[in-house]
Amino acid sequence: RAPHMREVVGSSPTATTISNCHPRIANPPVKSRADCVILQHMTVTKRPKQLALADLPYVGRGTPAGDWFRRHWLVVGTSRELRDIPQAVKVLGEELVLFRDDDRRIGLLGLHCPHRGSSLEYGDIEDGGIRCPYHGWLFDVGGRCLAMPAEPTERGFAQKVRHLAYPVREQGGMLFAYLGPEPEPPALPRYLPLVSEEGQRSLEATRLYNYNWFNFIENGADPAH
């Protein structure tokens, strides 16, 4: 985990997670082997027919809630907070880096360089992408490797490397990312409060809370909150 990592949505399950724990507990203690069910590597074809309420807080890839969230555009940042310094973010349990290149395009890539695992949070924005601080591999917003300084260009090895990348769209001062499996993401909905020219628009400062998305939802219907 990078020192400045921001948790954006939910949390990722550990290799073994409790299936009958209370949903308020973000990281419940393991009671016994019999109480556990492996969710992290669960695929669509292996899902149980009935899901427990305790399954919902987990948003890692292959979990029911995680797969559902990945079919929607999710806010991962704001335009005013993304300047010339890359930001480490954690979205649905995935460690990513959000950046704006020198052509003002926005990228969301895997946080760790595929070469030696260095954090791209400390990369330099230059030459049409983000450059790894360790060996200088350069990636564009689509995850294509544009340059490998220590590799002869004529070998063409850079063209064979593709880093994890997700599409990002900007609307109304908010940055939306799509983490779904489709090669082409669906169109980002035009949300009226974000596209209307009428009235005044105000975005609050980003606030981060160290608990699960499910806590927000279950408290949303409670008028006392």
C-alpha positions in Angstrom: 0.0 0.0 0.0 1.4 3.3 -1.0 1.9 5.9 1.8 -0.7 8.3 0.3 -3.2 5.7 -0.9 -6.8 6.9 -0.9 -9.6 4.4 -0.4 -12.4 5.5 -2.8 -15.0 2.7 -2.7 -15.3 -0.2 -0.4 -12.6 -2.6 0.6 -11.1 -5.8 -0.9 -11.7 -9.1 0.8 -8.9 -11.1 2.1 -8.2 -14.6 0.6 -10.7 -16.0 3.0 -13.6 -14.0 4.3 -16.5 -14.7 6.7 -19.8 -15.3 5.0 -21.9 -15.0 8.2 -20.4 -11.9 9.8 -22.2 -8.7 10.6 -22.0 -6.3 7.6 -20.9 -3.4 9.8 -17.6 -5.1 10.4 -15.2 -4.1 7.6 -12.6 -6.8 8.4 -14.3 -9.4 10.5 -12.1 -11.9 12.5 -12.0 -15.4 11.2 -14.1 -17.6 13.6 -13.4 -21.0 12.2 -12.6 -22.7 8.9 -16.2 -23.9 8.6 -17.5 -20.3 8.8 -15.5 -19.2 5.8 -16.2 -19.1 2.1 -13.7 -18.1 -0.6 -15.1 -15.0 -2.4 -12.1 -13.3 -3.9 -11.6 -15.8 -6.8 -15.3 -16.6 -7.2 -16.5 -16.4 -10.8 -20.0 -15.9 -12.1 -20.4 -19.6 -12.8 -19.4 -20.6 -9.3 -21.6 -18.2 -7.4 -24.0 -19.7 -4.9 -27.7 -19.5 -5.8 -28.4 -17.7 -2.5 -26.2 -14.8 -1.2 -26.0 -13.8 2.4 -26.3 -10.2 3.5 -22.8 -10.4 4.7 -21.5 -11.0 1.2 -22.6 -7.5 0.1 -19.8 -5.4 1.7 -17.1 -7.1 -0.3 -16.3 -5.4 -3.6 -13.2 -7.2 -4.9 -13.2 -8.6 -8.4 -15.3 -11.8 -8.6 -17.6 -10.9 -5.6 -21.3 -10.2 -6.2 -21.2 -6.5 -5.2 -17.8 -6.0 -6.9 -19.1 -7.3 -10.2 -22.2 -5.2 -9.9 -20.3 -2.0 -9.2 -18.0 -2.7 -12.1 -21.0 -2.4 -14.5 -21.4 1.3 -13.6 -19.4 4.5 -14.0 -17.8 5.4 -10.6 -16.5 8.7 -9.4 -12.8 8.3 -8.7 -11.8 12.0 -8.2 -12.5 15.6 -9.0 -11.1 17.9 -11.7 -9.9 20.5 -9.3 -7.9 18.1 -7.2 -6.1 16.4 -10.1 -3.3 18.7 -11.1 0.2 17.8 -12.3 0.9 15.3 -9.5 -0.3 11.7 -9.9 -2.7 10.4 -7.2 -2.8 6.9 -5.8 -6.4 5.8 -5.4 -8.0 2.5 -4.3 -11.2 1.7 -6.2 -13.2 -1.5 -5.5 -10.1 -3.0 -3.8 -7.8 -2.2 -6.8 -4.7 -0.1 -6.3 -4.6 2.4 -9.1 -3.0 5.7 -10.1 -5.0 8.7 -11.4 -3.1 11.3 -13.5 -3.5 13.9 -16.1 -0.9 13.8 -18.9 0.8 16.8 -20.5 -2.0 16.9 -23.2 -4.6 17.2 -20.4 -5.9 13.6 -21.0 -6.9 11.7 -17.9 -5.6 8.2 -17.2 -6.3 5.5 -14.5 -3.7 2.8 -14.5 -2.5 0.0 -12.2 -0.5 1.6 -9.4 2.5 -0.7 -9.7 4.7 -0.7 -12.8 4.6 -4.1 -14.5 8.4 -4.1 -14.7 9.5 -4.1 -11.1 6.4 -3.1 -9.2 7.4 0.5 -8.4 4.6 2.9 -7.5 3.6 5.1 -10.4 2.3 7.5 -7.8 5.8 8.9 -7.8 6.1 8.9 -11.6 6.8 12.0 -13.8 4.2 13.4 -16.2 6.0 13.9 -19.5 6.2 12.9 -23.2 2.5 12.0 -23.5 2.2 9.8 -20.4 3.4 8.9 -16.9 7.0 7.7 -16.5 8.0 5.1 -13.9 10.5 6.6 -11.4 12.6 3.4 -11.3 13.6 2.4 -14.8 11.8 5.0 -16.8 9.1 3.0 -18.6 6.6 5.4 -20.0 2.8 4.6 -20.3 0.0 6.6 -21.9 -3.5 6.8 -20.6 -4.5 3.7 -22.4 -1.8 1.6 -20.7 0.4 1.3 -23.8 4.2 1.4 -23.2 5.6 4.3 -25.2 9.3 3.9 -24.2 11.8 1.7 -22.4 15.1 3.7 -22.0 17.3 0.6 -21.4 15.8 -1.5 -24.2 16.9 -1.1 -27.9 14.1 0.5 -29.9 14.6 -1.8 -32.8 13.6 -4.8 -30.8 10.1 -3.4 -30.4 9.6 -4.9 -26.9 7.8 -1.8 -25.7 5.0 -2.4 -28.1 4.4 -5.8 -26.6 3.7 -4.4 -23.1 0.2 -3.3 -22.0 -0.4 -2.1 -18.5 -3.8 -2.2 -16.7 -5.8 0.8 -17.7 -9.4 1.9 -17.2 -11.3 4.6 -19.2 -12.0 7.9 -17.5 -14.6 10.6 -18.4 -14.9 14.1 -17.0 -18.3 15.6 -16.3 -19.3 18.6 -14.2 -16.0 18.7 -12.4 -16.1 15.0 -11.5 -14.0 12.2 -12.9 -15.8 8.9 -13.7 -14.1 5.6 -14.3 -15.4 2.3 -15.7 -13.9 -0.8 -14.3 -16.0 -3.4 -16.2 -14.8 -6.2 -18.4 -16.3 -4.9 -21.6 -13.7 -3.8 -24.3 -15.8 -0.7 -25.0 -17.5 0.9 -22.0 -21.1 2.1 -22.1 -21.8 5.8 -22.6 -21.5 7.9 -19.5 -25.0 9.1 -18.5 -25.5 12.8 -18.7 -26.5 13.7 -15.2 -28.6 16.8 -15.2 -27.0 18.5 -12.1 -23.6 18.0 -13.8 -24.4 19.2 -17.3 -27.1 21.9 -16.7 -25.9 25.4 -17.3 -28.7 26.8 -15.0 -28.2 27.7 -11.3 -24.9 27.2 -9.4 -22.9 24.1 -8.9 -20.9 23.4 -5.8 -18.7 20.4 -5.1 -17.7 19.7 -1.6 -14.2 18.8 -0.6 -13.5 15.0 -0.9 -14.0 13.3 2.4 -12.6 9.9 3.1 -14.0 7.4 5.7 -12.4 4.2 6.8 -15.4 2.0 6.5 -17.5 0.2 4.0 -19.9 1.5 1.3 -22.7 -0.6 2.9 -22.6 1.5 6.0 -23.6 4.5 3.9 -26.4 2.7 2.2 -28.0 1.2 5.3 -27.9 4.6 7.1 -29.3 6.5 4.1 -32.9 5.5 4.9 -32.6 6.5 8.5 -34.0 10.0 9.0 -32.1 10.4 12.3 -28.8 10.5 10.2 
